């Protein structure tokens, strides 16, 4: 396991086993997600209090050093460390083999920005990652199509209803790197972006780029003014 894998495991344990994670778990359940879906995607919670990761056995000294180098942790007094994602729900982005590359983290208390992302590094480039790829790649290949969403929770919602070929680009529109990654498994793409003015623009830009790269593109209909997760989880 890498340092990012280990801190992801820590976040997941906090979410499900610590009172500190209870508000975050309640938030996810209130959105309609089952515990099985949450666990499948290794969603977690970074607690707000300062943590001595080494003392509690969550991380080794070398893990901490590595995470400092990539601006994930920062040293405070004594042997305690602050975390870039304190107080946020964490969504790990992984390689097809399941190694953690970085995180997106969502506020649950109204803080800004709504999302924070891992810093760019030699191993993590947000524009080259697809959320849920480690869970979706086999299904994308077997079914010969992929469902591409914008939001992390949109992809999770599709998986929850059995559409496990869904992934998320986690940005305004898919990049050429992300589409090339999808193209390793299929050239058939269904887009499921938000049904609003911003989403229309994202859909249009992504469609043009995908078709220029040889994809056959279809658009999934959803309810105007709602994101796909809202629609799916209210069914």
C-alpha positions as CSV (number, residue, x, y, z in Angstrom):
1,X,0.0,0.0,0.0
2,X,1.1,3.6,-0.7
3,X,0.9,6.5,1.8
4,X,-2.3,7.7,-0.1
5,X,-3.8,4.2,0.2
6,X,-3.1,4.2,3.9
7,X,-4.6,7.6,4.6
8,X,-7.6,6.6,2.5
9,X,-8.1,3.6,4.7
10,X,-7.9,5.9,7.8
11,X,-10.6,8.3,6.3
12,X,-12.9,5.3,5.6
13,X,-12.5,4.0,9.2
14,X,-13.3,7.5,10.6
15,X,-16.4,7.7,8.4
16,X,-17.8,4.3,9.5
17,X,-16.3,3.7,13.0
18,X,-15.7,7.1,14.6
19,X,-18.3,9.5,16.1
20,X,-16.3,12.2,14.2
21,X,-17.5,10.7,10.9
22,X,-21.2,10.4,11.9
23,X,-22.3,13.7,10.4
24,X,-20.6,12.9,7.1
25,X,-22.1,9.4,7.0
26,X,-25.5,10.8,7.7
27,X,-25.0,13.3,4.9
28,X,-24.2,10.6,2.4
29,X,-27.1,8.4,3.6
30,X,-29.5,11.3,3.4
31,X,-28.5,11.7,-0.3
32,X,-29.8,8.2,-0.8
33,X,-26.5,6.3,-0.9
34,X,-26.3,2.8,0.7
35,X,-23.4,1.8,2.9
36,X,-22.4,-0.7,0.3
37,X,-22.0,2.0,-2.4
38,X,-20.1,4.2,0.0
39,X,-17.8,1.4,0.9
40,X,-17.3,0.2,-2.7
41,X,-16.0,3.7,-3.7
42,X,-13.9,3.9,-0.5
43,X,-15.5,7.2,0.4
44,X,-14.2,8.6,3.7
45,X,-14.0,11.6,6.1
46,X,-11.1,13.6,7.2
47,X,-11.7,14.6,10.8
48,X,-11.4,18.2,11.9
49,X,-9.3,17.7,15.0
50,X,-5.5,17.7,14.7
51,X,-4.3,14.1,14.4
52,X,-1.1,12.4,15.5
53,X,-1.2,9.8,12.7
54,X,2.0,8.1,13.8
55,X,0.9,7.6,17.4
56,X,-2.4,6.1,16.4
57,X,-0.7,3.7,13.9
58,X,-2.4,5.1,10.8
59,X,0.8,6.3,9.1
60,X,4.5,5.7,9.4
61,X,7.1,8.5,9.5
62,X,7.9,7.9,5.8
63,X,4.2,8.0,4.9
64,X,3.9,11.3,6.6
65,X,7.0,12.7,4.9
66,X,5.6,11.7,1.5
67,X,2.3,13.2,2.2
68,X,3.9,16.5,3.3
69,X,5.9,16.5,0.1
70,X,2.7,16.4,-2.0
71,X,1.0,19.1,0.2
72,X,-1.5,16.7,1.7
73,X,-0.4,17.0,5.3
74,X,1.3,19.9,7.0
75,X,3.2,19.9,10.3
76,X,1.8,21.6,13.4
77,X,3.0,21.5,17.0
78,X,4.9,18.5,18.2
79,X,4.1,15.3,16.3
80,X,0.6,16.4,15.1
81,X,-0.3,17.2,11.6
82,X,-3.0,19.2,9.9
83,X,-4.8,17.7,6.8
84,X,-5.7,19.7,3.7
85,X,-9.1,18.0,3.7
86,X,-10.0,18.4,7.4
87,X,-13.8,18.4,7.9
88,X,-14.5,17.1,4.4
89,X,-15.9,14.0,2.8
90,X,-13.1,12.4,0.8
91,X,-13.5,10.8,-2.7
92,X,-10.3,8.9,-3.7
93,X,-9.4,8.8,-7.4
94,X,-7.7,5.6,-8.3
95,X,-5.7,3.9,-11.1
96,X,-7.4,1.0,-13.0
97,X,-5.5,-1.4,-10.7
98,X,-6.9,0.4,-7.6
99,X,-4.0,2.4,-6.3
100,X,-5.0,5.8,-4.8
101,X,-3.7,8.7,-6.9
102,X,-5.3,11.6,-5.2
103,X,-8.5,12.9,-3.7
104,X,-11.4,15.2,-4.2
105,X,-13.0,16.4,-0.9
106,X,-16.4,18.0,-0.4
107,X,-17.5,20.3,2.4
108,X,-20.6,19.3,4.4
109,X,-20.9,22.5,6.5
110,X,-21.2,25.2,3.8
111,X,-17.5,26.0,3.7
112,X,-16.0,27.4,0.5
113,X,-14.8,26.1,-1.8
114,X,-17.3,23.3,-2.2
115,X,-14.6,21.0,-3.4
116,X,-10.9,20.8,-2.8
117,X,-8.5,18.6,-4.8
118,X,-5.1,17.0,-4.2
119,X,-2.2,19.1,-5.4
120,X,-0.8,18.2,-8.8
121,X,2.2,16.0,-8.5
122,X,4.3,13.6,-10.5
123,X,1.8,10.8,-9.8
124,X,-1.5,12.8,-9.8
125,X,-2.9,15.0,-12.5
126,X,-6.6,15.7,-12.1
127,X,-7.2,16.1,-15.8
128,X,-5.9,12.5,-16.4
129,X,-8.0,10.8,-13.7
130,X,-11.5,9.3,-13.9
131,X,-13.4,8.8,-10.7
132,X,-14.6,5.2,-10.3
133,X,-12.4,3.8,-13.1
134,X,-11.1,0.9,-11.0
135,X,-14.7,-0.2,-10.5
136,X,-16.0,0.5,-14.0
137,X,-13.2,-0.6,-16.4
138,X,-14.2,-4.2,-16.7
139,X,-17.9,-3.4,-17.2
140,X,-17.0,-0.7,-19.8
141,X,-15.0,-3.4,-21.8
142,X,-17.6,-6.2,-21.4
143,X,-20.6,-4.0,-22.2
144,X,-18.7,-1.9,-24.8
145,X,-19.9,1.4,-23.6
146,X,-19.2,3.9,-20.8
147,X,-21.4,6.4,-19.0
148,X,-19.5,9.6,-18.4
149,X,-20.7,12.0,-15.6
150,X,-19.4,15.2,-14.3
151,X,-19.9,14.7,-10.6
152,X,-18.4,12.0,-8.3
153,X,-21.8,11.3,-6.7
154,X,-23.4,11.0,-10.1
155,X,-21.1,8.0,-11.0
156,X,-21.8,6.5,-7.6
157,X,-25.6,6.7,-8.1
158,X,-25.3,4.9,-11.5
159,X,-23.3,2.1,-9.9
160,X,-25.9,1.8,-7.1
161,X,-28.6,1.0,-9.7
162,X,-26.4,-1.5,-11.5
163,X,-24.9,0.7,-14.2
164,X,-21.4,-0.1,-13.2
165,X,-19.8,1.3,-16.4
166,X,-20.2,4.8,-15.1
167,X,-17.2,7.1,-14.4
168,X,-16.9,10.8,-13.6
169,X,-14.5,13.4,-15.1
170,X,-14.8,15.6,-12.0
171,X,-14.6,18.8,-13.8
172,X,-16.3,21.1,-16.2
173,X,-15.8,18.8,-19.2
174,X,-13.8,15.8,-20.1
175,X,-10.2,16.3,-21.2
176,X,-8.5,14.5,-24.1
177,X,-6.4,12.5,-21.6
178,X,-9.6,11.3,-19.8
179,X,-11.3,10.3,-23.1
180,X,-8.1,8.5,-24.2
181,X,-8.3,6.5,-21.0
182,X,-11.9,5.6,-21.7
183,X,-10.9,4.6,-25.2
184,X,-8.8,1.8,-23.9
185,X,-12.0,0.0,-23.0
186,X,-14.7,1.3,-25.4
187,X,-15.4,3.8,-28.1
188,X,-19.1,4.1,-27.2
189,X,-19.9,6.9,-24.8
190,X,-23.1,8.0,-23.1
191,X,-22.9,11.5,-21.5
192,X,-24.8,12.2,-18.3
193,X,-24.0,15.8,-17.3
194,X,-26.2,18.2,-15.3
195,X,-29.3,19.3,-17.2
196,X,-28.9,23.1,-16.9
197,X,-27.3,25.9,-18.9
198,X,-23.8,25.1,-17.6
199,X,-24.3,21.4,-18.2
200,X,-25.5,22.1,-21.8
201,X,-22.2,23.8,-22.5
202,X,-20.2,21.0,-21.0
203,X,-22.1,18.4,-22.9
204,X,-21.6,20.2,-26.2
205,X,-17.8,20.7,-25.7
206,X,-17.3,17.1,-24.6
207,X,-19.4,15.8,-27.5
208,X,-17.3,17.7,-30.0
209,X,-14.0,16.5,-28.5
210,X,-15.1,12.9,-28.1
211,X,-16.4,12.6,-31.7
212,X,-13.1,14.1,-32.9
213,X,-11.3,11.3,-31.2
214,X,-13.5,8.6,-32.8
215,X,-16.1,8.1,-30.1
216,X,-19.8,7.4,-30.9
217,X,-21.6,9.7,-28.5
218,X,-25.2,9.4,-27.1
219,X,-26.8,11.8,-24.6
220,X,-28.8,10.5,-21.6
221,X,-31.9,12.5,-20.7
222,X,-32.4,13.7,-17.2
223,X,-34.7,16.2,-15.4
224,X,-34.0,19.8,-16.1
225,X,-32.4,21.6,-13.2
226,X,-31.2,18.5,-11.4
227,X,-28.0,16.5,-11.5
228,X,-28.1,12.8,-12.4
229,X,-27.6,11.6,-8.8
230,X,-30.7,13.6,-7.6
231,X,-32.8,12.0,-10.3
232,X,-31.5,8.4,-9.9
233,X,-31.6,8.4,-6.1
234,X,-35.1,9.8,-5.9
235,X,-36.5,6.9,-8.0
